Amino acid sequence: MAAVQWRSRGRDYDAELQRCRPEATPVEFGDYHPLKPIMVTDTKTRRGTRKGSTSSSSSSSSSAPSDPLSSMLDGTDPLSMFAAASATETSAMPHTSSTGEPGRKKREKQDEAVGSDFEPWSSKRGEILARFTTTEKLSINLFMGSDRGKAPNPGSSAVSEKVRTRLEELDDLEEGSQRELLNLSQQDYANRIEELNQSLKEAWASDQKVKALKIVIQCSKLLSDTSVIQFYPSKFVLITDILDTFGRLVYDRIWTMCSDTRPLPECFTLDDVNDTAKETCLNWFFKIASIRELLPRLYVEAAILKCNHFLNRSGIQETLLRLTAMIRGVGDPLVAAYARAYLCRVGMEVAPHLKECLNKNFFDLLTTFRQISGDSIQKQLLVQRVEVPEYLTLYSPAINWILQCIAYRAAESLLTEMMERCKTLANNALLLNSVMRAFRPEFVAVRAIDFISMIKDCDESGFPKHLLFGSLGRSLACADPPESERLTILNEAWKVITKVRSSQDYINCAEIWVEFTCRHFTKREVNTVLADIIKHMTPDRAFEDAYPQLQSVMGKILTYSHDFSVLFSMERFLPFLDMFQKDNVRVEVCKSIMEVFIKHQVEVTRDPVILNAMLHICKTMHDSVNALTLEDEKRSLSLLIIGFIRMVSFGRDFEQQLSFCVEARATFCNLEPVLVQLIHTVNQLAMETRRVMRGNHSRKTAAFVRACAAYSFITIPSLSSIFSRLSLYLLSGQAALANQCLSQADAFLKAAVSILPEVPRSINVEGKLRSSENFLLDFINNFLATLLVVPDHPEHGVLYLVRGLLNMVQDYTWEDNSDAKVHVYISALPLLAAMSQETYLYSIPNMDSNETLYGGDPKFLSEINKLCETLIGQILDHLKTLTRDEQSVRRQSALAFSLCAAVLAHGDLRNNKLSQLTINLWNLSHKHGHCETRVSVQTLEHIKHQAQQPGMAHLLDTVQRLTLQSRT
């Protein structure tokens, strides 16, 4: 190719804009518009409609274009067809008799009384195990197995002999085939129970049904042992898990025996159960009836209570009443209470509608209360060194469960009846506590004053009053008492709470009542409560053992207090916050405060109370960052602090805003995203100043925007990310240019150019190394667009920033086989062409660019043309090297077409050499058939259109020589 002589073509930007502007087409109100809502109507015809007739319900216009989404609503898509088929099957399904399956399901739904609003036993299990613990040593009897009875007498085939053999196997359990393990810890005990559970499953799987029954009997016997009485509720939970497993195994076994020819339906009747299944079921009840001891016989029969369904309809009710009466034979009131709780549990699972059995269990439980003060129980407590209040709390899980079953969906009148029973019963605190927890909070809330009166009359030595107030507080946290009674309720409750000596008991109760205080009272009452908490939890650093409760208190305050000017004006709030002295807990609390602030603080603020408090909280989060802090944690903390910074505004007091940013920079220096946000804030502040002054700065505002630029210039080098520095140098330089700060803008842009060699060739994106070329090219294109309005420095020569940038690009170590440098050179040509125009495409108000400084000076234009010729020469030299392989040829084609498009758009093709260069580049790009035909055709059409414009007729000769070559 011959030497290139570049000359930019003249541009009339206003005329070009007018030609590119689309013609306005008037749109009438009733015409279709793509953003107009589409009304979808059902246009399907009825079955009886004549062929060819249309539905009268259709209102869609035939002239409106069809909508691809609404067209799917006619039932032709798979989901619509599936739904239609389901609807058809449902409507066509016949109604069967009461013995049929559909009828049974309907009946089951009517009988079912337990819904999702009933708290299941499984949700209480973990709480009981965590609450009732012991350090005492425990013991357990393990089943050792026996060889007796495993091989029946060969000469015996009678049924009576078989029954006798099985009874002997059961008797073997009571004749020494056990091993007692002593001195077990609580965890060891739980592990042994789990071993028994596994042994039960293994014995059942290996068809050793008698061995499985022996294990269950042995475990049930453990429930009569109260030698370590504090652990009894947890022991009950562990052992009843085994009973539940046994009950499921027996039920599933009999269920499968009923499946002769077809599976047994869920809602079966007695007619569906075959004789073999009935006989097996009856056999299990006979085996259990042969157990000699009362407690194991009672528990094991309760475990398979559901199997009564296989025998008769009324079997469950009769069995429940009989087992309820049997519990009266259990001597220990604690053991009896938990036996009743288990019976109520299985009763609620299989027959929740039988409230009579539940009531009988509860009334029997009340009659055993007098045993608590008896000599035998008192001696037992004395031996085990257990106080009466602690002993009474052992009853709570059992009584709470029984009352929950009774109170479920019960009428409000039942609560009144229970309250009357509590008044007439001695030592009623335990029962009163369970009543408040079992009944609906709405029922309790309207009787709060009555409950407080009853709590006052309770014996403090029997059951701690603070526990009673805790239960009342839980109900009041869910339902509101009458407004006129709220202050009285709070005063009466807090009189008791504040006198609790144990710091742990105090905070457990105070935590509950904080929510009631926050919901119904002002900051004065909340501040008083916080002061009382600080008073109780500060001595002996008691707060160190109560961080979860204190965090809960903070959470409840934040839930109801969203006005942070009110919150931070409370005298005791920040001292309360200071009690969180463990680093990780303190940071979590500060994060929770910040999250609520960002979510609920709608308006920007300059309130000094809020700012000082939030700066203190944000500094606490920032100071927790160290070398071991994970990046995700840093990012999370940064987002919270940034959210606060964005909510700070001093209005027109811009100097105060800048002072705040200076303070924040010193405070949050270790979190890079926060520093980036501060730089954005300061740049925005400079632009806001320009807007207020309408671009005409006074001496004071000019000094202020220079101070903003200085802030950014000082802060940017402290960032570790090279990409953040590049972006912010350019952005800050643009802000400085907009405010006529030429020397500051020049410093920003030179700094950006100077750090380009530091850009790594690859970057880490989500744990993967990616090439940095795309980012770098985007940045350079943005930088080039900015240079159009940057005037040359009088001491550095013509186009010194453009030359500096291109020199850095020339010296940068690009990736192997990379065309990025050539892409930069091609991108620089439109910039240089724009610089040669008499009037620039865009400019900054009140600031002179090179168009004013040089005014079309021939020397300036000559420098531009020489630089363009140098760039084109570099590009052509690179194109000559791309001939090695197919991939290189593809790259050559793409680069040649890009350069050709740039020359066509910005070069003066009246110059024959430049016109010939364009033709050569066009042919080179199409030589091997790698050019997109569609793009080429569009380019030719555009050039033809350009040739029809005034003064552009010379393009006709060029366009006639540009031909499309077919692919080879």
C-alpha positions, 0 to 999 in steps of 0.5 A, a space after each residue: 500500500 502507498 504512503 497515506 496522506 490523511 485529511 479529516 473531512 469537515 463535519 456539520 454536526 447540526 445538519 447531520 443531527 437533523 438528517 438522522 432525526 426520525 420523522 414524527 408520526 402522529 398517533 391517534 388515541 385509539 391506535 395500537 401502541 406497543 406499551 398499551 396494556 393488552 386485554 386478554 379475553 376468553 374467545 373459546 366457543 361453547 360446546 353447543 355453538 354452531 360451526 362457524 359461529 363466534 362467541 358473544 363474550 369475545 371483545 378482542 379487536 380483529 385489527 389488533 396484532 396478536 400477542 404471543 403471550 396471550 395467545 398461549 391462554 387458549 389452552 394449547 400450551 402443555 400447562 394449560 392442557 394439563 390443567 384443563 385435563 385435571 379439571 375435566 377429571 375432577 368434574 367427571 369423578 363419580 361420587 362414591 358411597 361411604 365405603 368408597 375411598 373418596 367418601 372416606 377421605 371426606 369423612 377423614 377431613 371432617 374428623 381431623 381436628 388438628 391443623 397447622 396452628 397446633 404446635 407439634 411435640 417435635 418442636 418442644 423436644 429440643 427445648 426440653 433436652 436443652 433445659 433439663 440437664 444434669 451433671 449427676 451420674 446416671 444408670 441404665 439396664 441394657 438387654 443382653 438377650 437370651 437363648 431360651 425359647 428361640 427354638 420351639 420343642 420339635 414335638 410341639 405344634 399346638 398354639 398353646 405351646 407357642 403362646 407359652 414359649 413367647 410368655 417365657 421369653 417375656 418372663 426372661 426379661 425379668 429373670 436377670 438377662 439385663 446388664 446395669 451400666 453405672 456412672 454414665 454422663 448425660 451424653 453417655 446416657 443419650 448415646 445408650 438410648 440411641 443404641 437401644 433404638 437402633 437395636 430395636 430397628 435391627 431386631 425388627 428388620 431381622 424378624 425378631 419381634 419378641 426381642 424388639 418388644 423386650 427392648 421397648 419394655 425395658 426402656 419403658 421401665 426406665 421411666 419409673 426411675 426418678 433417682 436423678 430427678 432433674 433429668 427426668 423430662 429429658 429421659 422421658 423425651 429420649 425414651 418416648 422416641 423409642 416408643 414412637 418408633 415401636 408404634 410405627 413399626 407395629 402399625 406399618 407391619 399390620 398395614 402391609 398384612 392387609 394388602 392382599 390384592 390391592 393396597 389398603 387406602 389411607 381411610 380404610 374401614 374394618 371391612 378392608 382389614 383381612 382376618 390375618 391382620 386382625 389376628 396379628 393385631 389382637 396378638 400384639 395387644 395380648 402380648 402387651 397385656 401379659 406384661 406384669 409391671 403397670 408402667 411398661 404395660 401402659 406405655 407400650 399399649 399407648 405406643 400402639 394405640 393407633 392399631 385399634 383402627 384395625 379391630 373396631 371403630 370404638 376401640 381407641 376411645 375405650 382404650 384411652 379411657 381405660 389407660 387413663 384410669 390405669 395411670 391412677 395406679 402410678 404412685 409417683 406424681 411426676 411419673 404419672 404426670 408424664 404418663 398422662 402427657 404421653 397418653 394425650 400425645 398419642 391421643 391427639 395424633 389418632 383421635 383429637 376429637 376425643 376431648 373427654 379423655 383429655 379432660 379426665 387426664 387433666 382432672 386426675 392430674 389435679 388430684 395428684 397435686 396434693 401428693 407433692 407436699 406428702 412425706 415421700 416426695 419431700 424425703 425424695 427431694 431432701 435426699 437429692 437436694 432439690 428445692 421445691 421450686 426447681 421440682 415444680 418446674 419439672 412438671 412444666 413440659 407435661 402440664 403445658 402439653 396436656 393443657 395445650 391439647 385441652 385448650 386447642 380451639 377451645 372456647 373462651 369460657 374454658 379459660 374462665 373455668 380454668 382460672 376458677 379452678 386455679 383460685 380454688 387449688 392450693 399451690 396453683 402457681 404451676 398450673 396457672 403458668 401452664 394455663 397462660 401458656 396454653 390458651 390463646 394470647 387474645 383470651 389471656 390479654 383481655 384478662 391480664 389484670 385478673 392474672 396479675 391479681 392471681 399471680 400476686 396471691 401465689 406462694 413465692 416459695 412454691 413457684 417463682 413469680 417472675 416465671 409467671 410474669 414471663 408467661 404472661 408477657 409472652 401472651 401480651 407480646 402476641 395480643 394487646 390488652 385493653 388500652 386503659 390497663 396497659 400502664 397498670 400491667 407494666 407497673 405491676 409486672 416490673 415491680 416483680 421483675 426488678 426484685 429478682 436477685 438472679 441476674 440470669 432469671 432477671 434478664 430472661 423475664 425482662 427480655 420478654 417484657 421489653 417488647 410489651 414496653 416498646 409496643 405500647 409506650 414512649 421512649 421515656 418508659 423504654 429508657 427506664 427499662 433500659 436503665 433498670 437492665 443496666 443496673 441489674 446486669 452491670 455488677 460482676 459483669 453479669 452481662 457477659 453471660 447474657 449476650 443472647 438475651 441482651 441481643 434479643 432486647 436490642 432486636 425488639 427495640 429496633 423492631 418498634 423504634 424506627 425514629 433514630 433521632 428519638 432512639 439516640 436521644 434516649 440517655 441509656 441507649 448508648 450505655 446499653 450498647 456499651 454492655 456488648 463488650 465481646 467483639 463479635 457480639 458487638 459487631 453483630 449488634 452494630 450491624 443490626 442497628 445499621 440494617 434497620 437504619 438503612 431500611 427505615 431511614 427514608 429522608 437524608 439527615 444532618 441531625 448531630 445526635 444521629 450522626 455522632 451515634 451512627 459514626 460511633 457504630 460504624 467505627 465499631 464495625 470498621 475497627 473490627 476489620 483485621 488481616 484475618 477478616 474474610 472479603 465477604 465480611 468486609 464487603 458486608 460491613 462496607 455496604 452498611 457504612 456506605 448506606 449510612 454515608 448516602 443518608 447524610 446531607 447538610 443541604 446547602 452547607 457544602 463545606 460541612 458536607 466536605 468536612 464530614 467526608 474528611 472525617 469519614 475518610 480518616 475513620 474508615 480508612 481500612 475499607 476500600 469500598 467506603 473510600 470509593 463512595 466518599 470520592 463519589 460523594 465529593 465529586 457529586 458535591 462539586 457538581 452540585 456546587 456547579 449546578 447551584 452556581 449555574 456554572 459561574 463560580 465565585 471566588 469562594 465556590 471556585 476555591 471550594 470545588 478545588 478543595 473537592 478535587 484535592 480531596 479526591 486527588 489525595 484519596 485515590 492513591 490510597 486505593 489498592 485496586 488499580 481499576 478503581 484508581 483509573 476509573 476515579 482519576 478519570 471521573 474526578 478529572 471530568 468533574 474538575 473540567 466541568 468546574 473549570 479547574 484546568 490544572 486539577 483536571 490535568 493532574 488527574 488525567 496525567 495520573 491516570 495515564 501514568 498508572 496504565 503500565 501498572 494494569 495487570 494482564 489478568 484480573 481475578 473475577 469471582 475466583 477465576 482469572 480473566 483478561 483485563 483487556 476489555 476493561 482497559 479498552 473501555 477505559 481508554 475509549 472513555 478517556 479518549 472521548 474526554 480528551 476532546 474537550 481538554 485544552 492543551 497545556 501551553 508548556 507541554 506542546 500540541 496534543 500532549 495528553 493524546 500523545 502520552 496516552 498513545 505512547 503508554 499504549 505502545 509500551 504496554 505489554 499486551 497479551 500474545 496474539 492480541 489486537 488490543 493496541 490496534 483497536 486503540 489506534 483505530 479508536 483514536 482516529 475519530 477523536 483526532 478527526 473531531 479535534 480538527 473540526 472548526 466546531 467541536 461535537 460537544 464542549 464544556 460551558 465557560 471553558 475554552 477547548 482547542 477549537 478556541 485556542 487554535 481556531 483551525 490553525 494550519 500547524 495544529 491541523 498538520 500535527 493532527 494529520 501527521 499523528 493520524 498517518 502514523 497511527 494508520 501506518 502502525 495499523 497497516 504494518 500490523 495487518 501485514 503480519 496477520 497471514 500465518 493461519 486461518 485465525 490470523 486471517 480472520 483477525 486481519 479481516 475484522 481489523 481491516 473492516 474496522 479501519 475502513 469504516 473509520 476512514 469512510 466515516 472521518 476521512 476526506 475521500 476527495 484525497 485519491 490516496 485516502 480513497 484508494 486506501 479505503 478500497 484496498 482495506 475493503 477488498 482486504 476485509 472481504 478477500 477470504 469471505 470472513 466479513 459479515 455480509 449483512 454489515 457490509 450491505 448496510 455499510 454500502 447503503 449508508 455510503 450511498 445515502 451519504 453520497 446524495 448529501 450536498 458536497 458529498 458527491 465524490 463518494 459515488 466514485 468510491 462506492 462504485 469500486 466497493 464490491 461484495 465478494 462471495 465466500 470461497 
